[in-house]
Amino acid sequence: MTATTAEPGAGSAARASAPHRRLTLANSVLGAVLVALDGTVLTIAQPELRRDLDAGLTEVQWTSTGYLIAVAGLLVFAGRLGDRFGHQRVFAWGVLGFGAASAAIGCAPDVGWVIGLRVVQGVFGALLQPATLGMLRAAYPPDRLGMPIALRTSAIGVAVAAGPLVGGALVAQLGWRAVFFLNVVPALVMGLLALTVRTPRARGTRRSAGPGLDLPGAALLAVALAALVHTLTGLPEHGWTVTGVLGLLIAAASGFVLVRHERRTPDPLLPPALLGSVPVRAALGALVAASAAMLGALFVCSFVLQDVLGMDPLRTSLVALPGGVMMVLGAPLSAVLLRRRGARTTALAGTVLLASGVLSLARLGPGSSTVVTGGGFLLLGAGFGALMVTATAVVVRQAPPESAGVAGGLQQTAMNVGPALGVAAATSLMPLGTGPALLFLAGVAALGAPLALRMPRPARPTGDGTRSVRNDEDNSDEREP
């Protein structure tokens, strides 16, 4: 059976002027880069921060852990705020607050202030991240989202690759505080532009009225995710402890209560229309699996390159550089493949590349060929980039306009939980050897194959100039502009 449906918000997106689209894309890309760059340069700055503030190792680790917990717990609720009050407005709040918190951290007198302000920075980071995707959903027609998301992905890849170099140069010349002052001016410019230049909103959304905030649901989800992330980030250093087990129990109990609450509340934080979508669930699962495999493999390979083969951090970064380069270059190519061949084919290709890359790196060790090792990282970056572009496009495109922020929050949550799971799994398996750990992570990457089969099929041309896409949820066809 074939049904013709109008894509909600498509008309409004089609009416958005080219300058407004370019501004939206610029803010979305630069906002995502700001967050990615902040995390990578901090890793380089932490040793100097520890010496300057005479801080303990645990205190320094909390400058990262506190931020991650705040972000993970609030991403979905922040997305709901964007759905309620406008993504551009919430983005402005988030990016201005992020910049202000960065400036305050640069002036912090001791490590306690740094930890507290990093938590505050995480709150504002949670506000701006879902909005970077929600703004794209409002500004671009659904069938044109692939390339903007690919450019955003490429920019994140550049930030991750450049972060250690930028951080190292700043810390060496100006000290650790400079890495936080780096955020201030870009955040101020983006925030003011977002406040002063208004882009058309997607049809079907409202400025001050809309879905309720579901504060009980938001609190339960925040507790569940915060407990899970805290437990997973502590595993690499402390292993399985009573505190870790308790954290998992708290996460499980909070999740159970959340499910019961969401089923009963009339206005749930997690809309059934969104989570009930088979493609959305598959895409979110693929993001978790891909990011777990990617970051887990990088964790293991970094250990082998530095602790086993004796490379310094700079040479380690250069060996892994083909992965970052391929992620940057491959994301736009993935968008082209996504448009021509559909999400299913692109996600399957990404899964094969990612799993192959992890498998090839499982042989990393003394006597490994530099060419083979570089090829493994290249496959890793190509596969992860393809999966990230495809799965993100599916989540954002399938989301109703009134739930675009929640969809963006779920996508970002998957990208936060996946790496923590991957590193925790790698840490638990490394006593058996790095080979078994990487083989397990290759299996995790391979989970993307059955998930890819649940994503939308390629578009088929129809006689009226539209394209018909097979929807696996109800076996019906939907026509898209």
C-alpha positions as CSV (number, residue, x, y, z in Angstrom):
1,M,0.0,0.0,0.0
2,T,1.3,3.4,-0.9
3,A,0.4,6.6,1.1
4,T,1.3,10.1,0.3
5,T,2.3,12.1,3.4
6,A,3.6,15.6,3.8
7,E,6.8,15.8,5.8
8,P,6.1,18.0,8.9
9,G,8.3,21.0,8.9
10,A,9.5,20.5,5.3
11,G,7.6,23.5,4.0
12,S,9.1,25.8,6.6
13,A,12.5,24.4,6.0
14,A,12.1,24.9,2.3
15,R,11.2,28.5,2.9
16,A,14.4,29.2,5.0
17,S,16.7,31.5,3.1
18,A,20.1,30.5,2.1
19,P,21.8,33.0,4.4
20,H,19.8,31.7,7.4
21,R,20.7,28.1,6.5
22,R,24.4,29.0,6.2
23,L,24.2,30.7,9.6
24,T,22.4,27.7,11.2
25,L,24.9,25.3,9.7
26,A,27.9,27.4,10.9
27,N,26.5,27.6,14.4
28,S,25.7,23.9,14.5
29,V,29.2,23.0,13.2
30,L,31.1,25.4,15.4
31,G,29.1,24.5,18.5
32,A,29.9,20.9,18.1
33,V,33.6,21.7,17.4
34,L,33.7,23.9,20.6
35,V,32.6,21.0,22.7
36,A,34.9,18.4,21.0
37,L,37.9,20.7,21.1
38,D,37.4,21.5,24.8
39,G,37.5,17.8,25.7
40,T,40.6,17.0,23.8
41,V,42.7,20.0,24.8
42,L,41.8,19.4,28.5
43,T,43.4,15.9,28.3
44,I,46.7,17.6,27.3
45,A,46.3,20.3,30.0
46,Q,45.5,18.1,32.9
47,P,49.2,17.3,34.0
48,E,50.1,21.0,34.0
49,L,46.9,21.8,35.9
50,R,47.7,19.2,38.5
51,R,51.2,20.6,39.1
52,D,50.1,24.2,39.1
53,L,47.2,23.7,41.6
54,D,49.0,21.0,43.6
55,A,46.0,18.7,43.0
56,G,45.7,15.0,43.5
57,L,45.2,12.5,40.6
58,T,41.7,11.8,41.7
59,E,40.8,15.5,41.8
60,V,42.2,16.0,38.3
61,Q,40.2,13.1,37.0
62,W,37.1,14.7,38.4
63,T,37.6,17.7,36.2
64,S,36.6,15.3,33.4
65,T,34.3,13.0,35.2
66,G,32.1,15.8,36.7
67,Y,31.7,17.3,33.3
68,L,30.7,13.9,31.7
69,I,28.2,13.1,34.4
70,A,26.5,16.5,34.0
71,V,26.4,16.2,30.2
72,A,25.1,12.7,30.1
73,G,22.4,13.2,32.7
74,L,20.9,16.3,31.1
75,L,21.2,15.9,27.3
76,V,17.7,14.6,26.7
77,F,16.0,17.1,29.0
78,A,18.0,19.8,27.3
79,G,16.6,18.6,24.0
80,R,13.1,18.9,25.4
81,L,13.8,22.5,26.4
82,G,14.8,23.1,22.8
83,D,11.5,21.6,21.6
84,R,9.6,23.7,24.0
85,F,11.3,27.1,23.7
86,G,13.2,26.9,20.4
87,H,16.5,25.3,19.6
88,Q,18.2,28.5,18.5
89,R,17.3,30.2,21.8
90,V,18.5,27.2,23.9
91,F,21.7,27.0,21.8
92,A,22.4,30.6,22.6
93,W,21.9,30.0,26.3
94,G,24.1,27.0,26.2
95,V,27.0,28.4,24.2
96,L,27.1,31.7,26.2
97,G,27.0,29.8,29.4
98,F,29.7,27.4,28.2
99,G,31.9,30.4,27.3
100,A,31.3,32.1,30.6
101,A,32.1,28.9,32.6
102,S,35.3,28.5,30.5
103,A,36.4,32.0,31.4
104,A,35.6,31.3,35.1
105,I,37.7,28.1,35.0
106,G,40.6,30.0,33.5
107,C,40.5,32.2,36.6
108,A,39.8,29.4,39.2
109,P,42.0,29.7,42.3
110,D,42.1,26.0,43.1
111,V,41.1,22.5,41.8
112,G,37.8,22.5,43.8
113,W,36.7,25.5,41.9
114,V,37.8,23.9,38.6
115,I,35.7,20.7,39.4
116,G,32.6,22.7,40.3
117,L,32.9,25.0,37.3
118,R,33.4,22.0,35.0
119,V,30.1,20.6,36.2
120,V,28.5,24.0,35.4
121,Q,30.2,23.9,32.0
122,G,28.7,20.4,31.5
123,V,25.2,21.7,32.2
124,F,25.6,24.4,29.5
125,G,27.3,21.8,27.2
126,A,24.2,19.7,27.5
127,L,22.1,22.6,26.5
128,L,23.9,23.4,23.3
129,Q,24.7,19.9,22.0
130,P,21.1,18.7,21.1
131,A,20.3,22.1,19.8
132,T,23.0,21.8,17.2
133,L,21.0,19.0,15.6
134,G,17.6,20.5,16.3
135,M,18.5,23.6,14.5
136,L,19.5,21.6,11.4
137,R,16.2,19.7,11.5
138,A,14.3,23.0,11.5
139,A,16.4,24.7,8.8
140,Y,16.8,21.9,6.2
141,P,14.3,19.7,4.4
142,P,14.6,16.1,5.6
143,D,16.1,14.7,2.4
144,R,18.8,17.4,2.5
145,L,20.1,16.7,6.1
146,G,22.8,14.2,5.1
147,M,25.4,16.7,3.9
148,P,25.0,19.2,6.8
149,I,25.3,16.4,9.3
150,A,28.4,15.1,7.4
151,L,30.1,18.5,7.5
152,R,29.4,18.6,11.3
153,T,30.9,15.2,11.6
154,S,34.0,16.2,9.6
155,A,34.5,19.3,11.7
156,I,34.3,17.2,14.9
157,G,36.9,14.9,13.4
158,V,39.2,17.9,12.7
159,A,38.7,19.1,16.3
160,V,39.5,15.7,17.8
161,A,42.6,15.4,15.6
162,A,43.8,19.0,16.2
163,G,43.0,19.1,19.9
164,P,46.2,17.5,21.2
165,L,48.3,19.8,18.9
166,V,46.4,23.0,19.9
167,G,46.4,22.0,23.6
168,G,50.1,21.2,23.6
169,A,51.0,24.5,22.0
170,L,48.8,26.5,24.3
171,V,50.0,24.8,27.5
172,A,53.6,25.0,26.5
173,Q,53.5,28.7,25.7
174,L,50.7,30.1,28.0
175,G,49.8,27.5,30.6
176,W,46.8,25.3,31.2
177,R,44.4,28.2,31.7
178,A,44.8,29.2,28.1
179,V,42.9,26.1,26.9
180,F,39.8,27.4,28.6
181,F,40.2,31.1,27.5
182,L,40.3,29.6,24.0
183,N,36.5,29.0,24.1
184,V,35.4,32.5,25.2
185,V,35.5,34.6,22.1
186,P,33.9,31.9,19.7
187,A,31.2,31.2,22.3
188,L,30.4,34.9,22.6
189,V,30.2,35.4,18.9
190,M,28.0,32.4,18.3
191,G,25.7,33.2,21.2
192,L,25.1,36.7,20.1
193,L,24.5,35.7,16.5
194,A,22.0,33.1,17.7
195,L,20.2,35.6,19.8
196,T,20.0,38.4,17.2
197,V,19.4,36.4,13.9
198,R,16.2,34.4,13.8
199,T,15.7,31.5,11.5
200,P,12.2,30.2,10.5
201,R,11.0,27.5,12.8
202,A,9.7,24.2,11.6
203,R,5.9,24.0,11.1
204,G,4.3,22.1,13.8
205,T,6.4,23.5,16.6
206,R,5.5,26.4,18.9
207,R,7.5,29.0,20.8
208,S,6.1,28.9,24.3
209,A,3.6,26.1,24.1
210,G,4.3,22.5,23.4
211,P,5.1,19.3,25.2
212,G,5.4,19.4,29.0
213,L,8.9,19.2,30.5
214,D,8.2,16.0,32.5
215,L,10.5,16.9,35.4
216,P,10.0,13.6,37.2
217,G,11.0,11.7,34.1
218,A,14.0,14.0,33.5
219,A,15.2,13.5,37.1
220,L,14.9,9.7,36.8
221,L,16.8,9.6,33.5
222,A,19.5,11.9,34.9
223,V,20.0,9.7,37.9
224,A,20.2,6.5,35.7
225,L,22.6,8.0,33.2
226,A,24.8,9.7,35.8
227,A,25.1,6.5,37.8
228,L,25.9,4.5,34.7
229,V,28.5,7.0,33.4
230,H,30.1,7.4,36.8
231,T,30.5,3.6,37.2
232,L,31.8,3.1,33.7
233,T,34.4,5.9,33.8
234,G,35.7,4.6,37.1
235,L,36.3,1.0,35.8
236,P,39.6,1.7,34.0
237,E,41.3,2.9,37.2
238,H,39.5,1.1,40.0
239,G,38.1,-2.1,38.4
240,W,34.9,-3.7,39.7
241,T,34.3,-2.4,43.3
242,V,31.4,-2.4,45.7
243,T,30.8,1.3,44.7
244,G,30.8,0.3,41.0
245,V,28.2,-2.5,41.5
246,L,26.1,-0.1,43.6
247,G,26.2,2.4,40.8
248,L,24.9,-0.1,38.3
249,L,22.1,-1.1,40.7
250,I,21.1,2.5,41.0
251,A,21.2,2.9,37.3
252,A,19.1,-0.2,36.8
253,A,16.5,0.7,39.5
254,S,16.2,4.3,38.2
255,G,15.7,3.0,34.6
256,F,13.0,0.6,35.8
257,V,11.1,3.3,37.6
258,L,11.6,5.6,34.5
259,V,10.0,3.1,32.2
260,R,7.0,2.7,34.5
261,H,6.7,6.5,34.8
262,E,6.9,7.1,31.1
263,R,4.2,4.6,30.3
264,R,1.8,6.3,32.7
265,T,2.4,10.0,32.3
266,P,0.3,11.8,29.7
267,D,3.2,13.8,28.4
268,P,6.4,11.7,28.6
269,L,9.9,13.0,28.2
270,L,10.7,10.2,25.7
271,P,7.8,10.4,23.2
272,P,6.5,7.0,22.1
273,A,6.3,8.2,18.5
274,L,10.1,8.6,18.6
275,L,11.2,5.6,20.6
276,G,8.5,3.5,19.0
277,S,10.2,4.0,15.6
278,V,12.2,0.9,14.5
279,P,14.7,3.0,12.5
280,V,15.4,5.4,15.4
281,R,16.0,2.5,17.8
282,A,18.3,0.8,15.3
283,A,20.2,4.0,14.6
284,L,20.7,4.7,18.3
285,G,21.9,1.1,18.9
286,A,24.3,1.5,16.0
287,L,25.7,4.7,17.5
288,V,26.3,3.0,20.8
289,A,28.0,-0.1,19.2
290,A,30.1,2.0,16.8
291,S,31.3,4.5,19.4
292,A,32.0,1.7,21.9
293,A,34.1,-0.3,19.3
294,M,35.9,2.9,18.1
295,L,36.9,4.4,21.4
296,G,37.5,1.0,23.0
297,A,39.9,0.1,20.2
298,L,41.7,3.4,20.4
299,F,42.1,2.9,24.1
300,V,43.7,-0.6,23.6
301,C,45.9,0.5,20.7
302,S,47.1,3.6,22.6
303,F,48.2,1.2,25.4
304,V,50.0,-1.1,23.0
305,L,51.7,1.7,21.1
306,Q,53.0,3.6,24.2
307,D,53.4,0.9,26.9
308,V,54.4,-2.1,24.7
309,L,56.1,-0.5,21.7
310,G,57.5,2.5,23.7
311,M,56.2,5.3,21.4
312,D,55.7,8.8,22.9
313,P,52.3,10.5,22.7
314,L,53.2,12.5,19.6
315,R,54.3,9.5,17.6
316,T,51.2,7.6,18.8
317,S,49.0,10.4,17.5
318,L,50.8,10.4,14.1
319,V,50.4,6.6,13.8
320,A,46.6,6.9,14.4
321,L,46.3,10.0,12.3
322,P,45.0,8.2,9.2
323,G,41.8,7.4,11.1
324,G,41.1,11.0,11.9
325,V,41.9,12.1,8.3
326,M,39.6,9.4,6.9
327,M,36.8,10.4,9.2
328,V,37.1,14.0,8.1
329,L,37.3,13.2,4.4
330,G,34.9,10.2,4.4
331,A,32.0,11.9,6.1
332,P,30.9,13.9,3.1
333,L,31.4,10.9,0.9
334,S,29.1,9.0,3.3
335,A,26.5,11.7,2.8
336,V,26.6,11.2,-0.9
337,L,26.3,7.4,-0.5
338,L,23.5,7.9,1.9
339,R,21.5,10.0,-0.5
340,R,22.1,7.7,-3.5
341,R,22.0,4.2,-1.8
342,G,20.0,4.8,1.4
343,A,20.7,4.4,5.1
344,R,20.7,0.6,5.1
345,T,23.5,0.2,2.5
346,T,25.6,3.1,4.0
347,A,25.3,1.7,7.5
348,L,26.3,-1.8,6.4
349,A,29.3,-0.5,4.6
350,G,30.4,1.5,7.7
351,T,29.9,-1.6,9.8
352,V,32.1,-3.7,7.6
353,L,34.8,-1.1,7.5
354,L,34.8,-0.5,11.2
355,A,34.8,-4.2,12.2
356,S,37.6,-4.8,9.6
357,G,39.6,-2.0,11.1
358,V,39.4,-3.4,14.6
359,L,40.2,-6.9,13.4
360,S,43.3,-5.7,11.6
361,L,44.5,-3.8,14.7
362,A,44.1,-7.0,16.8
363,R,47.5,-8.0,15.4
364,L,49.2,-4.9,16.6
365,G,52.4,-5.6,18.5
366,P,56.1,-5.9,18.2
367,G,57.1,-6.3,14.5
368,S,53.8,-4.9,13.2
369,S,54.1,-3.1,9.9
370,T,53.5,0.6,10.0
371,V,51.6,0.4,6.7
372,V,49.2,-2.3,8.1
373,T,48.7,-0.4,11.3
374,G,48.0,2.8,9.5
375,G,45.6,0.9,7.3
376,G,43.8,-0.4,10.3
377,F,43.3,3.1,11.7
378,L,42.2,4.3,8.2
379,L,39.5,1.6,8.1
380,L,38.5,2.5,11.7
381,G,38.0,6.2,10.8
382,A,36.2,5.5,7.6
383,G,33.7,3.0,9.1
384,F,33.0,5.2,12.2
385,G,32.5,8.3,10.1
386,A,30.0,6.5,7.8
387,L,28.0,5.1,10.7
388,M,28.0,8.3,12.6
389,V,26.7,10.3,9.6
390,T,24.1,7.7,8.7
391,A,22.8,6.9,12.1
392,T,22.6,10.6,13.1
393,A,20.7,11.4,9.9
394,V,18.2,8.6,10.5
395,V,17.6,9.8,14.1
396,V,17.2,13.4,13.2
397,R,15.2,12.8,10.0
398,Q,12.8,10.3,11.5
399,A,12.0,12.5,14.5
400,P,8.9,14.6,14.4
401,P,9.8,18.3,14.3
402,E,8.2,18.8,17.8
403,S,10.6,16.1,19.1
404,A,13.8,17.0,17.2
405,G,15.5,18.2,20.4
406,V,14.8,15.0,22.3
407,A,16.1,13.1,19.2
408,G,19.3,15.2,19.3
409,G,19.6,14.5,23.0
410,L,19.3,10.8,22.5
411,Q,21.9,10.8,19.7
412,Q,24.3,12.7,22.0
413,T,23.6,10.4,24.9
414,A,24.4,7.4,22.7
415,M,27.7,9.1,21.8
416,N,28.5,9.6,25.5
417,V,27.5,6.1,26.8
418,G,29.1,4.1,23.9
419,P,32.7,5.2,24.5
420,A,32.3,4.6,28.3
421,L,31.0,1.1,27.6
422,G,33.8,0.4,25.1
423,V,36.6,1.6,27.4
424,A,35.1,-0.3,30.3
425,A,34.9,-3.5,28.3
426,A,38.4,-3.1,27.0
427,T,39.8,-2.6,30.5
428,S,38.0,-5.7,31.8
429,L,39.4,-7.9,29.0
430,M,42.9,-6.6,28.7
431,P,44.2,-8.9,31.4
432,L,43.5,-11.7,29.0
433,G,45.6,-9.9,26.3
434,T,45.1,-7.0,23.9
435,G,44.2,-9.4,21.1
436,P,41.1,-10.9,22.8
437,A,40.0,-7.4,23.9
438,L,40.1,-6.1,20.3
439,L,38.4,-9.3,19.0
440,F,35.6,-8.6,21.4
441,L,35.3,-5.0,20.2
442,A,35.2,-6.2,16.6
443,G,32.2,-8.3,17.6
444,V,30.6,-5.2,19.2
445,A,31.2,-3.3,15.9
446,A,29.6,-6.2,14.0
447,L,26.4,-5.7,15.9
448,G,25.9,-2.7,13.6
449,A,25.0,-5.2,10.8
450,P,21.6,-6.4,12.1
451,L,20.9,-2.9,13.3
452,A,21.6,-1.5,9.8
453,L,19.1,-3.9,8.3
454,R,16.4,-2.1,10.4
455,M,17.2,1.3,8.9
456,P,15.2,2.7,5.9
457,R,15.7,1.2,2.5
458,P,17.0,3.2,-0.5
459,A,14.6,5.7,-2.1
460,R,12.8,4.6,-5.2
461,P,11.7,7.1,-7.9
462,T,7.9,7.4,-8.5
463,G,6.0,8.7,-11.5
464,D,5.1,12.0,-9.8
465,G,8.6,13.3,-9.2
466,T,8.8,12.2,-5.6
467,R,10.8,9.4,-4.1
468,S,9.2,6.4,-2.2
469,V,11.0,5.1,0.8
470,R,10.1,1.7,2.3
471,N,9.2,2.0,6.0
472,D,10.0,-1.3,7.8
473,E,7.7,-0.5,10.7
474,D,4.4,-0.9,8.9
475,N,5.6,-2.2,5.4
476,S,4.1,0.9,3.8
477,D,5.7,3.4,1.5
478,E,6.0,7.1,2.3
479,R,6.6,9.7,-0.4
480,E,9.2,12.3,0.3
481,P,9.9,15.6,-1.6
